[in-house]
């Protein structure tokens, strides 16, 4: 085991900090982290979202057994996951998306089927939520592992900007569009694994939107929605498959248009979009970007789009 994540309480975060200080870890700044520390080839980062700890390095397993569990968590979890979290190992689909908050690029919705054997294999390989993985090479490496895992079925729906803009205009809001994409992915997975009893996705702002979309597909399997769904291995696998397709699109399109298309929707994105328009005209935005973002008004300066940035 070379990577591991675990949720923490605020009190456990402070306990872990004190333990690392006592063991002479070197603390280093890291974006979105409460703190990040390293010692030798082991890295320990506590992220604000959660909070949760990410442990990486060859000494991960020893750190969990001899430091994290006895001194911070106060209980043994490693090796007992199937007893403590049996739902992780039961057959189910996990669904996640990538590109929702990015001005450039597609909206990619992916799903993965896992059972007990598949889950154990993916956990050992280090599969985690793609938002915690900053390296494109690592995303692609894990995506290859997921696709190569016997019995792990993956499906995705990739909605390029041109089609995205058409669908957004048709549906009228992002939640409806997301639900349509989620339902299509789940339907494709259900056709491949018809005896799978349930699907898990992140919590929708209005849960009934996704429930209705599934009914339109004629699906009767049990749907679960919950916050921090990426802690589930099937959802984490889906997030990696979706992210791989998204970064591939960004890389290929950047090379084709001769402009590096940044992620997100900040100032660098506005600059790149203005350069794209200057070189290739306003129609190019419809082929590369999601029109309803406020970013479009910033780029064109005409105030025509009224949709918010996600």
Secondary structure, DSSP 8 states (H G I E B T S, - for coil): --EEEEE--HHHHHHHHHHHHHTT-EEE--TTEEEEEEETTEEEEEETTTTEEEEESTTHHHHIIIIIIIIII-S--TT-HHHH-GGGTSSEEEEEEESTT-SBS-EEEEEEEE-HHHHHHHHHHT---GGG---HHHHHHHHHHHHHSTT--EEEEEE-HHHHHHHHHHHSSHHHHHHHHHHHHHHHHHHHSTT--EEEEE--SSHHHHHHHHHHTT--SEEEEETTGGGSHHHHHHHHHHHHHHHHHHHHHHHHHTS---SSSSHHHHHHHHHHHHHH-THHHHHHB-TTSHHHHHHHSS--------
